[in-house]
């Protein structure tokens, strides 16, 4: 199972890097999100993938053999919330840059050219 998750994370990183090199704003943001999800998968796999054993330890026991680790799961939940907030903020910035500059291509977002006024 870990091999499958590693392959999926590798595919997400490759697809995310491909999208980030496109030179457009929206594919860049979606590529960034894909790489973030790949990092979440890697963190999730580091907590051991077990079937049928919750990450709960009964009172008085020191550990349970084969139980999954709850810390990576908590880290991933936090990363998902932060990643979603980052994506929404970046989408708002991308919309505003398109509204002001009139393009989504990063190479054409030079506001210092003669005749372009930002904020008017």
N, C-alpha and C positions, 0 to 999 in steps of 0.2 A: 504494500500500500504506500509505503514511503517513497518507493521508486516512482510510482504513478504521480504522486504529489510533486516530487522533484521535477519530473518531466513537464507537468502542467505549469509549474512556476517558471521553468526555463522558457516554455512557449510564451507565457505572459510577458516575461522580460523582453524576449525577442520582438514580439508584436508591439509592445509598448515603445521600444527603442525605434522601431520602424516608423511608428506613427509620430514620434517626437521629431524625427528628422524630415518630416514632410514640409515644414516651413509655413504651415497654417496654424492658426490659433486653436481651433476646436480639436483637430486631431492631436495637437500637442498636449492639450489638457486630458484627453481620453487616454493617451499613452502614459501620461504621468499617473493617472488613476490605475491603469493596468499594472504598472510597476509597483505601485503601492499595494495592490491586491496580491501580487506575487510575493512581496515581503511578508504580508500577513499569512500566506500559506506556509512559508518557510518557518515562521515563528510557531504556527500551529503544529507543524510536523515535529518541531523540536520538543514538544510536550508529550511525546509518545502517543501513538494512535492505538487505542485499545477499544475493544468491542464489549459492551455490556458492563463495564466497570466505571462507575461515576468517580469523579475526583473528590469524593467525600470519604473521610476517615472516621470510623466510629470512635466514640469517646473512650479514652483509655488506651487506644492502640497507637503505636508510634508510626507505623506505615502499613500499607497494604501492597503486597506484591502485584505488580502489573497495573496499578491504578494510574490514571492519567494525571498529569500535572495541571493544576488550576491556574497557575501564574501566566503561562502563555495565552490561555483563553481570556483572562482579564486584560492582558496587554492588547490583544487583538480587538476586543470590544472597544477599548479606548482609542485604538488606532483607526477603527472604522468611523467612529464619531468625528474625530479630528480630520480624517481624510474627506469625509462628506462636507464638513464645514469649509475646508480648503477648496474643494471642487466648486461649491456654490459661490464662494467669494471670487474665485478665479473666473467663473462663468460671468459673473456680474462685471468684472473688469474687462473681460473680452467683449461683452456687449457694449460697454461704454466706449472702448477703443474703436469698435466698428462704427458706432454712432458718430464719434468725433472725427476719426481719420478716414472712414469710408472704405476700409479694406480689412480682410482677415489675414492677408499674407504678411508675414513678419518682415520680409525684406522691403516692403513698401510702407512701413510704418515710421517713416522718418519725418517728423514734424518740423524739422529745422530747414526744410526746403523753402525757397522764396515763394511767397503767395499762399502758404498754408498758415493758418492761425488756429492754434489750439484754444478751445474754450469759447469761441465766438459763435 
